Amino acid sequence: MENKNMNALQQQYYNMPSELHKKFLDGSYQYRGTAEDNDKKLIDLYFEIGEGLEEIKEPKDIRSNHIINFGLQILILDMLGEKDTENKQKVALVENDELETELFKSSRRTGILRGILYDKMFYQFSYSKQSFTGLDKVERIYLTIKMKSIIGKQGIMVITLDDQGKYIDVTQLGVDFVQMLFDHDLDA
């Protein structure tokens, strides 16, 4: 669209400690199970990450590992929010408001990381007003789609939508888009 700023992303690297990644995968796997306390590992990891972030004394001390951890904390909250959307909105990610605001500002492109880590094909995210990323992004909705590239390697596609205050069934849009790719012999 005219007069809309878009960042083009060709390639991005995310460095996450393998132990943290394993904890997240274990928690995700258990969460999708049927055990009574299936969310315990994810909740424990959520609070473990939060404790680590609370140790940051000032926003100027934020490092790339904090941003990755914050993105993972958002993803865990999103996953837990699948079942309890009302309480999701009430949870503070970090108790220090100034620090949380700075982490949101610094967490650009972790939505793509969350889409990669999410255990389903589609992951939807948007910037909240509290992240202060710029007024032009507040109404944007992003949908990541896990897919194979033309050369057969795993990749991720990001669809950006400007909802302009209208309701959009983003997941259905993703399903329709993938179906269109299949209909034209382009594997997703």
N, CA, C and O of each residue as an XYZ file, in Angstrom:
752
protein
N       0.832     -1.179      0.000
C       0.000      0.000      0.000
C       0.879      1.246      0.000
O       1.979      1.245      0.552
N       0.397      2.266     -0.603
C       1.086      3.544     -0.584
C       1.161      4.076      0.842
O       0.260      3.851      1.650
N       2.231      4.774      1.135
C       2.443      5.439      2.414
C       2.463      4.496      3.615
O       2.143      4.909      4.730
N       2.836      3.235      3.397
C       2.975      2.275      4.489
C       4.410      1.802      4.521
O       4.917      1.279      3.529
N       5.070      1.981      5.653
C       6.438      1.529      5.812
C       6.474      0.028      6.041
O       5.737     -0.491      6.879
N       7.316     -0.667      5.309
C       7.497     -2.102      5.479
C       8.981     -2.399      5.499
O       9.738     -1.919      4.654
N       9.385     -3.187      6.462
C      10.761     -3.668      6.484
C      10.816     -4.971      5.709
O       9.975     -5.849      5.902
N      11.783     -5.098      4.850
C      11.977     -6.351      4.131
C      12.956     -7.195      4.926
O      14.002     -6.708      5.354
N      12.623     -8.430      5.120
C      13.468     -9.340      5.877
C      13.882    -10.469      4.962
O      13.044    -11.270      4.546
N      15.147    -10.543      4.646
C      15.639    -11.612      3.784
C      16.152    -12.772      4.618
O      15.917    -13.937      4.296
N      16.852    -12.445      5.687
C      17.467    -13.478      6.502
C      17.659    -12.924      7.897
O      17.996    -11.752      8.063
N      17.447    -13.752      8.894
C      17.609    -13.323     10.280
C      18.126    -14.508     11.074
O      17.685    -15.638     10.864
N      19.052    -14.261     11.979
C      19.579    -15.297     12.854
C      19.118    -15.028     14.275
O      19.130    -13.888     14.741
N      18.713    -16.089     14.957
C      18.309    -15.997     16.347
C      19.174    -16.970     17.138
O      19.218    -18.160     16.823
N      19.848    -16.482     18.146
C      20.694    -17.322     18.984
C      19.979    -17.613     20.288
O      19.751    -16.721     21.105
N      19.629    -18.886     20.469
C      18.939    -19.308     21.676
C      19.735    -20.468     22.279
O      20.082    -21.413     21.570
N      20.022    -20.402     23.560
C      20.739    -21.519     24.182
C      19.967    -22.830     23.999
O      18.744    -22.868     24.135
N      20.698    -23.895     23.691
C      20.037    -25.177     23.414
C      19.249    -25.690     24.618
O      18.217    -26.338     24.448
N      19.723    -25.406     25.831
C      18.997    -25.850     27.025
C      17.630    -25.157     27.119
O      16.630    -25.790     27.458
N      17.595    -23.866     26.820
C      16.334    -23.117     26.828
C      15.402    -23.650     25.741
O      14.207    -23.828     25.978
N      15.942    -23.902     24.562
C      15.149    -24.442     23.462
C      14.567    -25.801     23.837
O      13.395    -26.067     23.570
N      15.366    -26.654     24.447
C      14.891    -27.982     24.865
C      13.780    -27.866     25.908
O      12.781    -28.581     25.834
N      13.952    -26.970     26.876
C      12.907    -26.771     27.888
C      11.599    -26.334     27.230
O      10.519    -26.800     27.594
N      11.715    -25.433     26.257
C      10.512    -24.968     25.579
C       9.855    -26.106     24.795
O       8.638    -26.281     24.861
N      10.652    -26.876     24.057
C      10.098    -27.994     23.284
C       9.438    -29.019     24.202
O       8.351    -29.509     23.898
N      10.080    -29.345     25.316
C       9.489    -30.288     26.281
C       8.168    -29.745     26.826
O       7.175    -30.466     26.913
N       8.175    -28.462     27.192
C       6.951    -27.845     27.715
C       5.843    -27.813     26.680
O       4.682    -28.060     27.006
N       6.190    -27.511     25.427
C       5.193    -27.473     24.345
C       4.594    -28.846     24.108
O       3.381    -28.994     23.956
N       5.461    -29.848     24.080
C       5.001    -31.211     23.845
C       4.046    -31.650     24.960
O       2.985    -32.214     24.695
N       4.437    -31.384     26.205
C       3.582    -31.744     27.334
C       2.274    -30.961     27.293
O       1.213    -31.507     27.595
N       2.347    -29.676     26.919
C       1.158    -28.824     26.882
C       0.106    -29.356     25.915
O      -1.091    -29.270     26.189
N       0.542    -29.897     24.803
C      -0.406    -30.439     23.825
C      -0.938    -31.810     24.226
O      -1.808    -32.363     23.553
N      -0.421    -32.354     25.314
C      -0.882    -33.655     25.800
C      -2.171    -33.532     26.596
O      -2.787    -32.468     26.658
N      -2.560    -34.636     27.197
C      -3.846    -34.686     27.905
C      -3.708    -34.798     29.413
O      -4.712    -34.930     30.112
N      -2.482    -34.748     29.934
C      -2.291    -34.844     31.380
C      -2.987    -33.681     32.072
O      -3.191    -32.619     31.483
N      -3.349    -33.902     33.336
C      -4.078    -32.876     34.085
C      -3.259    -31.590     34.246
O      -3.802    -30.491     34.140
N      -1.977    -31.725     34.497
C      -1.118    -30.542     34.684
C      -0.238    -30.315     33.451
O       0.958    -30.048     33.573
N      -0.835    -30.423     32.281
C      -0.079    -30.350     31.026
C       0.581    -28.995     30.781
O       1.468    -28.895     29.933
N       0.175    -27.962     31.494
C       0.774    -26.647     31.291
C       1.883    -26.323     32.277
O       2.456    -25.235     32.219
N       2.197    -27.236     33.176
C       3.159    -26.969     34.251
C       4.535    -26.569     33.730
O       5.097    -25.580     34.200
N       5.086    -27.303     32.782
C       6.438    -26.986     32.288
C       6.479    -25.631     31.599
O       7.440    -24.880     31.769
N       5.457    -25.311     30.829
C       5.433    -24.003     30.166
C       5.301    -22.875     31.185
O       5.966    -21.846     31.062
N       4.452    -23.063     32.185
C       4.286    -22.041     33.216
C       5.584    -21.864     33.998
O       5.993    -20.737     34.279
N       6.231    -22.975     34.350
C       7.510    -22.885     35.063
C       8.546    -22.139     34.230
O       9.274    -21.299     34.758
N       8.619    -22.436     32.937
C       9.571    -21.765     32.063
C       9.232    -20.277     31.929
O      10.126    -19.431     31.911
N       7.958    -19.971     31.839
C       7.503    -18.576     31.758
C       8.044    -17.778     32.947
O       8.600    -16.694     32.776
N       7.874    -18.332     34.162
C       8.326    -17.621     35.362
C       9.847    -17.624     35.485
O      10.428    -16.661     35.986
N      10.490    -18.685     35.039
C      11.956    -18.725     35.043
C      12.525    -17.615     34.151
O      13.461    -16.916     34.538
N      11.954    -17.465     32.967
C      12.387    -16.398     32.060
C      12.107    -15.030     32.693
O      12.952    -14.136     32.653
N      10.924    -14.880     33.271
C      10.554    -13.619     33.906
C      11.511    -13.231     35.027
O      11.868    -12.060     35.158
N      11.933    -14.207     35.840
C      12.887    -13.926     36.911
C      14.210    -13.433     36.334
O      14.822    -12.512     36.874
N      14.643    -14.039     35.249
C      15.878    -13.603     34.605
C      15.766    -12.193     34.061
O      16.713    -11.411     34.152
N      14.621    -11.867     33.500
C      14.422    -10.517     32.959
C      14.329     -9.483     34.063
O      14.753     -8.342     33.878
N      13.779     -9.861     35.210
C      13.658     -8.929     36.334
C      15.025     -8.534     36.888
O      15.142     -7.523     37.581
N      16.051     -9.316     36.591
C      17.398     -8.997     37.071
C      18.029     -7.839     36.298
O      19.052     -7.300     36.722
N      17.432     -7.452     35.174
C      17.947     -6.316     34.407
C      17.678     -5.065     35.227
O      16.536     -4.784     35.589
N      18.728     -4.319     35.518
C      18.596     -3.143     36.385
C      18.029     -1.940     35.648
O      17.175     -1.230     36.180
N      18.503     -1.704     34.416
C      18.069     -0.541     33.651
C      17.851     -0.942     32.198
O      18.498     -1.869     31.711
N      16.953     -0.261     31.504
C      16.715     -0.587     30.096
C      17.975     -0.591     29.236
O      18.053     -1.345     28.265
N      18.960      0.236     29.574
C      20.199      0.273     28.783
C      20.998     -1.030     28.920
O      21.927     -1.263     28.147
N      20.650     -1.879     29.890
C      21.350     -3.145     30.109
C      20.756     -4.300     29.299
O      21.237     -5.429     29.393
N      19.727     -4.032     28.515
C      19.082     -5.084     27.718
C      20.046     -5.570     26.639
O      20.646     -4.772     25.920
N      20.183     -6.886     26.540
C      21.055     -7.527     25.549
C      20.206     -8.428     24.653
O      19.024     -8.650     24.920
N      20.818     -8.938     23.596
C      20.080     -9.764     22.631
C      19.476    -11.006     23.277
O      18.380    -11.419     22.899
N      20.173    -11.616     24.253
C      19.604    -12.791     24.915
C      18.336    -12.429     25.689
O      17.419    -13.246     25.779
N      18.269    -11.231     26.243
C      17.060    -10.796     26.950
C      15.891    -10.650     25.973
O      14.752    -10.990     26.292
N      16.195    -10.143     24.790
C      15.156     -9.933     23.779
C      14.607    -11.282     23.307
O      13.396    -11.440     23.150
N      15.490    -12.245     23.081
C      15.057    -13.598     22.690
C      14.213    -14.203     23.805
O      13.149    -14.762     23.538
N      14.671    -14.101     25.043
C      13.918    -14.646     26.175
C      12.552    -13.987     26.312
O      11.557    -14.657     26.588
N      12.508    -12.677     26.118
C      11.244    -11.948     26.187
C      10.288    -12.431     25.089
O       9.098    -12.621     25.337
N      10.817    -12.630     23.873
C      10.003    -13.164     22.782
C       9.448    -14.536     23.126
O       8.292    -14.836     22.830
N      10.277    -15.376     23.756
C       9.821    -16.710     24.157
C       8.758    -16.614     25.235
O       7.807    -17.396     25.250
N       8.918    -15.668     26.124
C       7.909    -15.466     27.165
C       6.572    -15.048     26.544
O       5.516    -15.507     26.979
N       6.617    -14.189     25.539
C       5.393    -13.786     24.831
C       4.747    -15.000     24.165
O       3.528    -15.168     24.224
N       5.559    -15.842     23.536
C       5.024    -17.037     22.871
C       4.353    -17.970     23.874
O       3.271    -18.494     23.609
N       4.983    -18.176     25.011
C       4.378    -19.032     26.043
C       3.044    -18.447     26.481
O       2.063    -19.174     26.632
N       3.007    -17.147     26.684
C       1.754    -16.494     27.068
C       0.699    -16.664     25.978
O      -0.473    -16.893     26.279
N       1.108    -16.551     24.713
C       0.179    -16.761     23.601
C      -0.367    -18.186     23.609
O      -1.562    -18.401     23.405
N       0.515    -19.156     23.847
C       0.070    -20.553     23.863
C      -0.903    -20.805     25.016
O      -1.949    -21.426     24.827
N      -0.557    -20.328     26.192
C      -1.446    -20.508     27.339
C      -2.751    -19.745     27.133
O      -3.802    -20.161     27.621
N      -2.681    -18.638     26.416
C      -3.858    -17.828     26.127
C      -4.814    -18.461     25.139
O      -5.950    -18.006     25.002
N      -4.373    -19.511     24.440
C      -5.275    -20.209     23.522
C      -6.491    -20.751     24.261
O      -7.589    -20.815     23.707
N      -6.285    -21.139     25.518
C      -7.368    -21.710     26.315
C      -8.033    -20.689     27.227
O      -9.175    -20.880     27.644
N      -7.328    -19.610     27.540
C      -7.833    -18.637     28.505
C      -7.504    -17.227     28.022
O      -6.601    -16.579     28.551
N      -8.234    -16.758     27.023
C      -7.916    -15.475     26.399
C      -8.171    -14.286     27.323
O      -7.497    -13.263     27.195
N      -9.113    -14.390     28.240
C      -9.420    -13.261     29.123
C      -8.269    -12.973     30.075
O      -7.884    -11.816     30.243
N      -7.718    -14.001     30.697
C      -6.637    -13.796     31.661
C      -5.331    -13.424     30.985
O      -4.479    -12.785     31.603
N      -5.154    -13.808     29.733
C      -3.924    -13.481     29.007
C      -3.693    -11.980     28.976
O      -2.558    -11.528     29.127
N      -4.744    -11.207     28.784
C      -4.621     -9.762     28.676
C      -4.238     -9.107     30.004
O      -3.770     -7.969     30.015
N      -4.431     -9.807     31.114
C      -4.191     -9.230     32.430
C      -2.781     -9.486     32.953
O      -2.400     -8.922     33.979
N      -2.009    -10.311     32.281
C      -0.706    -10.725     32.777
C       0.362     -9.717     32.364
O       0.467     -9.354     31.192
N       1.140     -9.277     33.324
C       2.294     -8.428     33.026
C       3.460     -9.354     32.710
O       3.709    -10.316     33.436
N       4.162     -9.067     31.647
C       5.306     -9.897     31.289
C       6.477     -9.632     32.229
O       7.161    -10.560     32.661
N       6.696     -8.381     32.534
C       7.758     -7.972     33.448
C       7.144     -6.959     34.401
O       6.380     -6.093     33.975
N       7.464     -7.055     35.676
C       6.854     -6.177     36.677
C       7.244     -4.714     36.498
O       6.449     -3.827     36.809
N       8.424     -4.451     36.015
C       8.908     -3.089     35.815
C       8.354     -2.573     34.484
O       8.764     -3.038     33.420
N       7.427     -1.618     34.539
C       6.770     -1.099     33.332
C       7.752     -0.489     32.335
O       7.629     -0.704     31.130
N       8.722      0.267     32.834
C       9.711      0.896     31.952
C      10.536     -0.167     31.230
O      10.807     -0.051     30.035
N      10.926     -1.187     31.959
C      11.703     -2.283     31.369
C      10.864     -3.043     30.344
O      11.352     -3.383     29.267
N       9.596     -3.309     30.684
C       8.721     -4.019     29.754
C       8.545     -3.221     28.459
O       8.587     -3.789     27.368
N       8.350     -1.924     28.581
C       8.201     -1.073     27.403
C       9.457     -1.133     26.538
O       9.367     -1.231     25.314
N      10.614     -1.074     27.166
C      11.878     -1.114     26.421
C      12.083     -2.478     25.765
O      12.594     -2.554     24.648
N      11.691     -3.549     26.443
C      11.795     -4.894     25.851
C      10.874     -5.012     24.636
O      11.251     -5.599     23.621
N       9.670     -4.452     24.742
C       8.773     -4.455     23.587
C       9.392     -3.690     22.423
O       9.350     -4.145     21.280
N       9.964     -2.533     22.716
C      10.591     -1.746     21.654
C      11.731     -2.514     21.005
O      11.923     -2.446     19.791
N      12.477     -3.236     21.808
C      13.661     -3.940     21.328
C      13.348     -5.287     20.679
O      14.218     -5.892     20.052
N      12.127     -5.751     20.825
C      11.818     -7.120     20.406
C      11.330     -7.216     18.960
O      10.603     -8.143     18.603
N      11.730     -6.265     18.146
C      11.356     -6.332     16.733
C      11.806     -7.660     16.140
O      12.890     -8.164     16.434
N      10.970     -8.191     15.328
C      11.226     -9.422     14.590
C      11.251    -10.682     15.449
O      11.539    -11.762     14.935
N      10.957    -10.572     16.739
C      10.831    -11.813     17.502
C       9.498    -12.483     17.203
O       9.306    -13.648     17.552
N       8.581    -11.779     16.569
C       7.335    -12.419     16.128
C       7.643    -13.519     15.126
O       6.979    -14.556     15.114
N       8.634    -13.300     14.296
C       9.040    -14.320     13.329
C       9.669    -15.497     14.068
O       9.393    -16.651     13.740
N      10.510    -15.215     15.061
C      11.082    -16.284     15.883
C       9.965    -17.084     16.545
O      10.007    -18.314     16.570
N       8.979    -16.392     17.076
C       7.860    -17.092     17.722
C       7.120    -17.969     16.720
O       6.692    -19.074     17.055
N       6.969    -17.478     15.488
C       6.340    -18.286     14.446
C       7.140    -19.542     14.134
O       6.569    -20.595     13.854
N       8.451    -19.429     14.184
C       9.324    -20.587     13.946
C       9.174    -21.596     15.076
O       9.076    -22.798     14.827
N       9.156    -21.119     16.309
C       9.105    -22.011     17.469
C       7.719    -22.584     17.736
O       7.589    -23.667     18.307
N       6.690    -21.862     17.325
C       5.314    -22.296     17.584
C       5.087    -23.659     16.953
O       5.572    -23.931     15.855
N       4.359    -24.504     17.639
C       4.223    -25.894     17.202
C       3.072    -26.135     16.225
O       2.667    -27.277     16.011
N       2.560    -25.094     15.649
C       1.521    -25.228     14.630
C       1.966    -24.489     13.374
O       2.923    -23.715     13.414
N       1.282    -24.722     12.269
C       1.671    -24.140     10.984
C       1.530    -22.617     10.955
O       2.371    -21.925     10.382
N       0.466    -22.097     11.574
C       0.180    -20.667     11.541
C       0.414    -20.052     12.922
O       0.059    -20.637     13.945
N       1.009    -18.880     12.931
C       1.159    -18.107     14.167
C       0.819    -16.657     13.847
O       1.392    -16.053     12.940
N      -0.115    -16.116     14.602
C      -0.584    -14.746     14.381
C      -0.079    -13.861     15.508
O      -0.121    -14.246     16.676
N       0.398    -12.677     15.154
C       0.819    -11.723     16.166
C       0.599    -10.306     15.659
O       0.398    -10.078     14.467
N       0.642     -9.371     16.580
C       0.533     -7.960     16.223
C       1.304     -7.171     17.255
O       1.680     -7.701     18.300
N       1.536     -5.916     16.967
C       2.176     -5.031     17.925
C       1.089     -4.396     18.764
O       0.080     -3.918     18.247
N       1.308     -4.399     20.055
C       0.337     -3.741     20.919
C       0.717     -2.266     21.034
O       1.850     -1.884     20.742
N      -0.219     -1.462     21.453
C       0.061     -0.033     21.611
C       1.147      0.184     22.664
O       1.901      1.154     22.594
N       1.223     -0.726     23.641
C       2.218     -0.544     24.694
C       3.638     -0.742     24.189
O       4.590     -0.339     24.859
N       3.797     -1.347     23.035
C       5.151     -1.569     22.542
C       5.741     -0.334     21.888
O       6.946     -0.282     21.643
N       4.915      0.657     21.602
C       5.376      1.928     21.056
C       6.271      1.748     19.830
O       7.293      2.422     19.697
N       5.888      0.847     18.947
C       6.713      0.578     17.777
C       6.455      1.572     16.662
O       7.145      1.546     15.643
N       5.512      2.414     16.828
C       5.188      3.387     15.787
C       3.720      3.259     15.447
O       3.203      2.148     15.328
N       3.058      4.354     15.292
C       1.617      4.334     15.057
C       1.230      3.584     13.796
O       0.121      3.056     13.717
N       2.118      3.521     12.803
C       1.762      2.855     11.558
C       1.701      1.339     11.703
O       1.191      0.666     10.807
N       2.201      0.786     12.794
C       2.183     -0.671     12.961
C       1.100     -1.151     13.925
O       0.865     -2.354     14.029
N       0.445     -0.248     14.621
C      -0.508     -0.647     15.650
C      -1.646     -1.481     15.079
O      -2.082     -2.431     15.730
N      -2.140     -1.163     13.898
C      -3.263     -1.900     13.334
C      -2.829     -3.073     12.460
O      -3.678     -3.743     11.872
N      -1.546     -3.330     12.363
C      -1.081     -4.432     11.531
C      -1.217     -5.761     12.245
O      -1.037     -5.866     13.458
N      -1.538     -6.762     11.461
C      -1.591     -8.133     11.936
C      -0.605     -8.911     11.080
O      -0.532     -8.723      9.866
N       0.142     -9.777     11.723
C       1.131    -10.592     11.017
C       0.743    -12.058     11.167
O       0.276    -12.489     12.221
N       0.943    -12.800     10.111
C       0.683    -14.231     10.132
C       1.911    -14.931      9.569
O       2.307    -14.695      8.427
N       2.507    -15.795     10.381
C       3.615    -16.588      9.870
C       3.068    -17.935      9.428
O       2.156    -18.492     10.041
N       3.644    -18.441      8.354
C       3.252    -19.740      7.812
C       4.520    -20.546      7.597
O       5.411    -20.132      6.855
N       4.598    -21.694      8.245
C       5.743    -22.576      8.038
C       5.557    -23.282      6.702
O       4.498    -23.845      6.424
N       6.595    -23.244      5.885
C       6.494    -23.886      4.578
C       7.870    -24.225      4.040
O       8.887    -23.740      4.537
N       7.885    -25.056      3.026
C       9.134    -25.403      2.355
C       9.351    -24.446      1.204
O       8.406    -24.025      0.537
N      10.611    -24.108      0.980
C      10.925    -23.218     -0.129
C      10.948    -24.019     -1.428
O      10.803    -25.241     -1.422
N      11.128    -23.332     -2.505
C      11.180    -23.972     -3.819
C      12.295    -25.002     -3.877
O      12.174    -26.001     -4.585
N      13.387    -24.774     -3.137
C      14.500    -25.727     -3.146
C      14.359    -26.795     -2.060
O      15.297    -27.554     -1.814
N      13.195    -26.858     -1.409
C      12.901    -27.929     -0.468
C      13.342    -27.699      0.961
O      13.209    -28.602      1.787
N      13.852    -26.548      1.280
C      14.277    -26.257      2.651
C      13.133    -25.638      3.436
O      12.282    -24.933      2.893
N      13.141    -25.925      4.732
C      12.122    -25.361      5.616
C      12.292    -23.850      5.692
O      13.414    -23.356      5.803
N      11.200    -23.125      5.633
C      11.246    -21.675      5.721
C       9.991    -21.155      6.397
O       9.137    -21.920      6.843
N       9.905    -19.859      6.459
C       8.731    -19.240      7.056
C       8.330    -18.046      6.192
O       9.169    -17.261      5.752
N       7.050    -17.938      5.967
C       6.517    -16.820      5.195
C       5.761    -15.922      6.175
O       5.093    -16.403      7.091
N       5.876    -14.633      5.971
C       5.163    -13.688      6.824
C       4.211    -12.886      5.952
O       4.625    -12.236      4.992
N       2.941    -12.942      6.296
C       1.922    -12.142      5.623
C       1.588    -10.980      6.550
O       1.311    -11.184      7.732
N       1.614     -9.786      6.023
C       1.315     -8.584      6.794
C      -0.014     -8.020      6.330
O      -0.233     -7.802      5.138
N      -0.894     -7.788      7.287
C      -2.223     -7.260      6.977
C      -2.437     -5.962      7.734
O      -2.049     -5.838      8.896
N      -3.037     -5.025      7.091
C      -3.436     -3.788      7.752
C      -4.954     -3.865      7.873
O      -5.676     -3.624      6.905
N      -5.428     -4.202      9.067
C      -6.864     -4.466      9.235
C      -7.724     -3.205      9.208
O      -8.937     -3.299      9.017
N      -7.135     -2.048      9.390
C      -7.839     -0.769      9.355
C      -9.147     -0.803     10.152
O     -10.164     -0.248      9.738
N      -9.087     -1.472     11.308
C     -10.242     -1.524     12.192
C     -11.292     -2.552     11.822
O     -12.323     -2.641     12.490
N     -11.060     -3.333     10.773
C     -12.028     -4.347     10.351
C     -11.622     -5.707     10.909
O     -10.441     -5.969     11.137
N     -12.613     -6.567     11.125
C     -12.325     -7.929     11.569
C     -11.844     -8.755     10.378
O     -12.457     -8.749      9.311
N     -10.751     -9.456     10.579
C     -10.227    -10.358      9.553
C      -9.968    -11.699     10.215
O      -9.291    -11.763     11.242
N     -10.498    -12.775      9.640
C     -10.187    -14.118     10.124
C      -8.833    -14.492      9.529
O      -8.746    -15.056      8.439
N      -7.794    -14.166     10.266
C      -6.432    -14.291      9.754
C      -6.059    -15.749      9.501
O      -5.418    -16.057      8.496
N      -6.445    -16.635     10.389
C      -6.112    -18.049     10.194
C      -6.780    -18.584      8.940
O      -6.155    -19.321      8.179
N      -8.030    -18.231      8.711
C      -8.711    -18.686      7.495
C      -8.043    -18.110      6.256
O      -7.942    -18.780      5.228
N      -7.593    -16.881      6.354
C      -6.863    -16.280      5.246
C      -5.602    -17.094      4.948
O      -5.275    -17.335      3.786
N      -4.898    -17.518      6.001
C      -3.709    -18.354      5.833
C      -4.038    -19.690      5.196
O      -3.326    -20.147      4.301
N      -5.116    -20.319      5.651
C      -5.549    -21.593      5.071
C      -5.866    -21.413      3.592
O      -5.450    -22.220      2.761
N      -6.596    -20.366      3.268
C      -6.939    -20.089      1.864
C      -5.690    -19.839      1.025
O      -5.603    -20.287     -0.119
N      -4.729    -19.127      1.595
C      -3.492    -18.835      0.874
C      -2.714    -20.118      0.586
O      -2.248    -20.325     -0.535
N      -2.573    -20.977      1.593
C      -1.866    -22.248      1.400
C      -2.604    -23.109      0.379
O      -1.973    -23.758     -0.455
N      -3.931    -23.120      0.439
C      -4.704    -23.881     -0.537
C      -4.456    -23.352     -1.951
O      -4.334    -24.131     -2.897
N      -4.384    -22.042     -2.088
C      -4.094    -21.445     -3.385
C      -2.729    -21.901     -3.898
O      -2.572    -22.175     -5.087
N      -1.742    -21.982     -3.002
C      -0.416    -22.459     -3.407
C      -0.488    -23.907     -3.904
O       0.101    -24.251     -4.929
N      -1.209    -24.741     -3.172
C      -1.379    -26.133     -3.573
C      -2.100    -26.229     -4.920
O      -1.725    -27.021     -5.784
N      -3.130    -25.416     -5.079
C      -3.897    -25.434     -6.335
C      -3.045    -25.067     -7.534
O      -3.353    -25.454     -8.661
N      -1.976    -24.322     -7.298
C      -1.076    -23.906     -8.378
C       0.233    -24.700     -8.354
O       1.251    -24.269     -8.896
N       0.178    -25.876     -7.709
C       1.333    -26.789     -7.647
C       2.552    -26.179     -6.996
O       3.680    -26.512     -7.361
N       2.349    -25.303     -6.052
C       3.451    -24.762     -5.262
C       3.293    -25.335     -3.865
O       2.354    -24.974     -3.156
N       4.192    -26.219     -3.455
C       4.067    -26.864     -2.161
C       4.283    -25.892     -1.015
O       5.156    -25.026     -1.068
N       3.467    -26.053      0.024
C       3.638    -25.237      1.235
C       4.319    -26.057      2.304
O       4.559    -25.560      3.405
